[in-house]
């Protein structure tokens, strides 16, 4: 989500790093997570020419995903809402994380697009492993 900007980049990126590292670790690299900040981010503005370029890459990555994790740390993020809409239209599962915001404060459409929403990261990881990764 786009709440943090350049000043608080690490705060907005830490959860992405957590999931990328966690899935790589628990699946011996079988599950690969895409962190959009690995491609374009607020700290390396010289790497992209426009917000349109960022949007196109983000949505390309969404369209080619098996599942999408959305963090509702900024429930008014236009970027996340757009990514969710594309995933929802393509029937790509969306799993939400709601650590710092009350679920009651989320817009019904955001909640409705999610297959499930969790309050903590560990439960979210276990859910994805059980329902989307493991074959048993």
Backbone as numpy.savetxt, mean C-alpha at the origin, in Angstrom:
# Nx Ny Nz CAx CAy CAz Cx Cy Cz
0.47 6.28 1.46 -0.36 7.46 1.46 0.52 8.71 1.46
0.02 9.79 0.97 0.82 10.96 0.73 0.85 12.01 1.83
0.53 11.68 3.04 0.43 12.65 4.12 1.76 13.32 4.47
2.86 12.64 4.38 4.05 13.09 5.07 4.95 14.03 4.27
5.02 13.92 2.98 5.86 14.80 2.19 7.33 14.63 2.49
8.11 15.58 2.03 9.57 15.51 2.15 10.03 15.59 3.60
9.39 16.43 4.39 9.82 16.66 5.77 9.69 15.40 6.63
8.70 14.58 6.35 8.43 13.40 7.18 8.45 12.13 6.33
9.37 12.11 5.37 9.45 11.00 4.43 9.61 9.66 5.14
10.53 9.59 6.10 10.78 8.32 6.79 9.53 7.79 7.48
8.78 8.67 8.07 7.55 8.27 8.75 6.56 7.65 7.77
6.49 8.18 6.58 5.58 7.65 5.57 6.12 6.45 4.83
7.41 6.18 4.97 8.03 5.07 4.24 8.30 3.86 5.14
8.38 4.06 6.44 8.72 2.97 7.36 7.79 1.76 7.23
6.49 2.01 7.11 5.56 0.88 7.03 5.75 0.11 5.72
6.10 0.81 4.66 6.35 0.15 3.38 7.58 -0.75 3.48
8.63 -0.24 4.10 9.84 -1.02 4.30 9.54 -2.24 5.17
8.75 -2.04 6.22 8.38 -3.15 7.10 7.76 -4.29 6.30
6.74 -3.99 5.49 6.05 -5.06 4.75 6.96 -5.69 3.71
7.75 -4.89 3.03 8.67 -5.43 2.01 9.65 -6.40 2.67
10.26 -5.98 3.76 11.22 -6.84 4.47 10.56 -8.06 5.09
9.39 -7.86 5.68 8.70 -8.96 6.37 8.31 -10.07 5.38
7.69 -9.69 4.27 7.28 -10.71 3.30 8.48 -11.41 2.67
9.53 -10.66 2.41 10.74 -11.27 1.86 11.31 -12.28 2.84
11.33 -11.92 4.10 11.89 -12.78 5.15 11.06 -14.05 5.37
9.77 -13.89 5.55 8.93 -15.06 5.93 8.61 -15.97 4.74
8.87 -15.50 3.52 8.58 -16.35 2.35 9.84 -16.70 1.57
11.02 -16.42 2.14 12.29 -16.65 1.45 12.29 -16.02 0.06
11.74 -14.84 -0.04 11.72 -14.11 -1.29 10.62 -14.50 -2.26
9.75 -15.44 -1.87 8.66 -15.87 -2.75 7.68 -14.72 -3.02
7.44 -13.90 -1.99 6.55 -12.76 -2.13 7.40 -11.50 -2.25
7.15 -10.75 -3.30 7.87 -9.50 -3.52 6.89 -8.34 -3.39
7.27 -7.39 -2.57 6.44 -6.20 -2.38 7.06 -5.04 -3.15
6.22 -4.26 -3.74 6.66 -3.06 -4.44 6.45 -1.88 -3.50
7.51 -1.18 -3.22 7.44 0.07 -2.47 7.58 1.19 -3.49
6.52 1.96 -3.74 6.61 3.03 -4.75 7.75 4.00 -4.51
8.15 4.16 -3.25 9.25 5.08 -2.93 10.60 4.57 -3.41
10.68 3.30 -3.78 11.93 2.78 -4.34 12.13 3.29 -5.77
11.07 3.77 -6.39 11.14 4.26 -7.76 11.19 5.78 -7.79
10.17 6.42 -7.26 10.10 7.88 -7.20 9.69 8.26 -5.79
10.33 9.31 -5.24 9.92 9.75 -3.92 10.23 11.23 -3.73
9.79 11.75 -2.61 9.93 13.17 -2.31 11.39 13.61 -2.15
12.29 12.67 -1.88 13.68 13.02 -1.64 14.50 13.09 -2.92
14.05 12.43 -3.96 14.80 12.37 -5.22 13.98 12.95 -6.36
13.63 14.20 -6.24 12.75 14.82 -7.23 13.39 14.93 -8.61
14.69 14.81 -8.70 15.38 14.87 -10.00 15.17 13.60 -10.83
14.61 12.56 -10.23 14.44 11.27 -10.92 13.16 11.20 -11.76
12.27 12.14 -11.61 11.03 12.11 -12.39 10.74 13.50 -12.95
9.98 13.50 -14.04 9.73 14.78 -14.72 8.40 15.41 -14.32
7.46 14.59 -13.81 6.16 15.14 -13.46 5.40 14.19 -12.53
4.37 14.73 -11.91 3.48 13.89 -11.11 2.74 12.88 -11.99
2.50 13.23 -13.23 1.85 12.30 -14.16 2.71 11.05 -14.36
4.01 11.24 -14.46 4.92 10.09 -14.59 4.83 9.18 -13.37
4.78 9.78 -12.19 4.65 9.01 -10.95 3.33 8.25 -10.94
2.26 8.94 -11.30 0.94 8.31 -11.31 0.91 7.12 -12.26
1.44 7.30 -13.45 1.42 6.22 -14.43 2.19 5.00 -13.95
3.35 5.21 -13.32 4.12 4.08 -12.81 3.39 3.42 -11.64
2.87 4.23 -10.72 2.13 3.66 -9.58 0.96 2.80 -10.05
0.19 3.30 -10.99 -0.98 2.56 -11.44 -0.59 1.35 -12.28
0.52 1.43 -13.00 1.05 0.26 -13.70 1.37 -0.84 -12.69
2.04 -0.45 -11.60 2.40 -1.42 -10.56 1.13 -2.02 -9.92
0.13 -1.20 -9.68 -1.14 -1.71 -9.12 -1.76 -2.72 -10.06
-1.85 -2.38 -11.34 -2.48 -3.26 -12.33 -1.78 -4.61 -12.44
-0.51 -4.66 -12.07 0.27 -5.88 -12.19 0.55 -6.52 -10.83
-0.28 -6.22 -9.85 -0.12 -6.76 -8.50 -1.11 -7.89 -8.25
-0.74 -8.76 -7.32 -1.64 -9.82 -6.88 -2.50 -9.34 -5.72
-2.02 -8.34 -5.00 -2.76 -7.75 -3.88 -2.16 -6.37 -3.61
-2.95 -5.53 -2.95 -2.50 -4.18 -2.60 -2.72 -3.97 -1.11
-1.70 -3.44 -0.45 -1.83 -3.06 0.96 -1.93 -1.54 1.00
-2.96 -1.06 1.66 -3.13 0.39 1.80 -3.08 0.74 3.28
-2.32 1.78 3.60 -2.22 2.26 4.97 -3.09 3.50 5.08
-4.05 3.47 5.97 -4.97 4.59 6.13 -4.45 5.65 7.09
-3.11 5.84 7.14 -2.56 6.89 7.99 -2.97 8.28 7.50
-3.38 8.37 6.23 -3.94 9.61 5.67 -5.19 9.23 4.89
-6.33 9.11 5.56 -7.53 8.62 4.87 -8.07 9.56 3.79
-7.48 10.72 3.62 -7.93 11.64 2.58 -6.96 11.69 1.40
-6.04 10.73 1.33 -5.04 10.71 0.26 -5.69 10.40 -1.08
-5.57 11.33 -2.00 -6.08 11.13 -3.36 -5.30 10.01 -4.04
-4.00 9.98 -3.84 -3.15 8.96 -4.47 -3.61 7.55 -4.09
-3.80 7.33 -2.80 -4.24 6.00 -2.36 -5.63 5.66 -2.86
-6.51 6.65 -2.85 -7.88 6.40 -3.34 -7.87 6.00 -4.81
-7.01 6.64 -5.60 -6.90 6.28 -7.02 -6.34 4.87 -7.19
-5.31 4.55 -6.43 -4.73 3.21 -6.50 -5.76 2.16 -6.09
-6.51 2.45 -5.05 -7.53 1.52 -4.60 -8.61 1.33 -5.65
-9.02 2.40 -6.30 -10.07 2.32 -7.31 -9.64 1.43 -8.48
-8.41 1.61 -8.93 -7.90 0.76 -10.02 -7.86 -0.70 -9.58
-7.33 -0.95 -8.40 -7.26 -2.33 -7.89 -8.66 -2.93 -7.75
-9.57 -2.15 -7.22 -10.94 -2.64 -7.02 -11.60 -2.98 -8.36
-11.43 -2.12 -9.34 -12.01 -2.37 -10.67 -11.45 -3.63 -11.31
-10.18 -3.91 -11.02 -9.54 -5.10 -11.59 -9.66 -6.33 -10.70
-10.42 -6.19 -9.63 -10.67 -7.28 -8.67 -9.38 -7.78 -8.01
-8.44 -6.86 -7.82 -7.20 -7.16 -7.09 -7.51 -6.95 -5.62
-7.24 -7.92 -4.77 -7.55 -7.77 -3.35 -6.84 -6.57 -2.73
-7.57 -5.85 -1.89 -7.03 -4.70 -1.17 -7.14 -5.00 0.31
-6.00 -4.98 0.99 -5.95 -5.23 2.42 -5.53 -3.93 3.09
-6.34 -3.46 4.04 -6.09 -2.19 4.69 -5.40 -2.31 6.02
-4.63 -1.29 6.34 -3.99 -1.15 7.64 -4.48 0.14 8.26
-5.02 0.04 9.46 -5.62 1.21 10.12 -5.06 1.30 11.54
-3.77 1.62 11.65 -3.11 1.68 12.95 -3.38 2.98 13.69
-3.40 4.08 12.99 -3.42 5.40 13.64 -4.71 6.17 13.44
-5.69 5.56 12.78 -6.96 6.23 12.50 -8.07 5.28 12.91
-9.12 5.81 13.49 -10.26 4.98 13.83 -11.00 4.55 12.57
-11.32 3.27 12.48 -12.01 2.76 11.29 -13.34 3.46 11.07
-13.98 3.89 12.14 -15.26 4.59 12.01 -15.10 5.91 11.25
-13.88 6.46 11.22 -13.63 7.72 10.54 -13.30 7.55 9.06
-13.20 6.31 8.60 -12.92 6.07 7.18 -14.20 6.21 6.37
-14.06 6.76 5.19 -15.20 6.87 4.29 -15.71 5.47 3.95
-17.02 5.28 3.89 -17.58 3.95 3.58 -17.07 3.36 2.27
-16.75 4.19 1.30 -16.25 3.67 0.03 -14.86 3.07 0.21
-14.02 3.72 1.03 -12.69 3.17 1.28 -12.80 1.83 1.99
-13.64 1.77 3.00 -13.84 0.50 3.70 -14.42 -0.55 2.78
-15.35 -0.14 1.93 -16.03 -1.08 1.04 -15.13 -1.68 -0.02
-14.07 -0.97 -0.40 -13.16 -1.50 -1.41 -12.16 -2.50 -0.82
-12.03 -2.52 0.50 -11.07 -3.42 1.14 -11.68 -4.79 1.38
-10.88 -5.80 1.10 -11.30 -7.15 1.45 -11.30 -7.33 2.95
-10.35 -6.67 3.61 -10.25 -6.74 5.07 -9.37 -5.59 5.53
-9.62 -5.11 6.73 -8.83 -4.03 7.33 -8.33 -4.51 8.69
-7.05 -4.27 8.94 -6.43 -4.70 10.20 -5.92 -3.50 10.98
-5.84 -3.67 12.30 -5.33 -2.62 13.17 -3.84 -2.79 13.45
-3.27 -3.96 13.11 -1.83 -4.11 13.31 -1.20 -4.89 12.16
0.07 -4.64 11.99 0.82 -5.17 10.86 0.97 -6.68 10.89
1.22 -7.20 12.06 1.48 -8.64 12.17 0.26 -9.46 11.74
-0.91 -9.06 12.18 -2.13 -9.77 11.78 -2.36 -9.66 10.28
-2.06 -8.51 9.71 -2.21 -8.32 8.27 -1.29 -9.27 7.51
-0.05 -9.38 7.93 0.91 -10.29 7.27 0.41 -11.72 7.35
-0.02 -12.15 8.52 -0.51 -13.53 8.68 -1.72 -13.80 7.79
-2.60 -12.83 7.67 -3.79 -12.97 6.82 -3.40 -13.16 5.36
-2.51 -12.31 4.88 -2.09 -12.42 3.48 -1.39 -13.75 3.24
-0.52 -14.15 4.17 0.15 -15.43 4.01 -0.84 -16.58 3.94
-1.82 -16.57 4.83 -2.79 -17.66 4.88 -3.69 -17.69 3.66
-4.17 -16.54 3.23 -5.22 -16.52 2.20 -4.71 -16.25 0.78
-3.54 -15.66 0.63 -3.09 -15.30 -0.70 -1.75 -15.90 -1.10
-1.02 -16.46 -0.14 0.32 -16.98 -0.46 0.37 -18.50 -0.33
0.02 -19.00 0.83 0.12 -20.44 1.06 -0.92 -21.21 0.25
-0.49 -22.33 -0.29 -1.36 -23.13 -1.14 -2.21 -24.11 -0.36
-2.01 -24.25 0.93 -2.80 -25.23 1.69 -3.99 -24.64 2.37
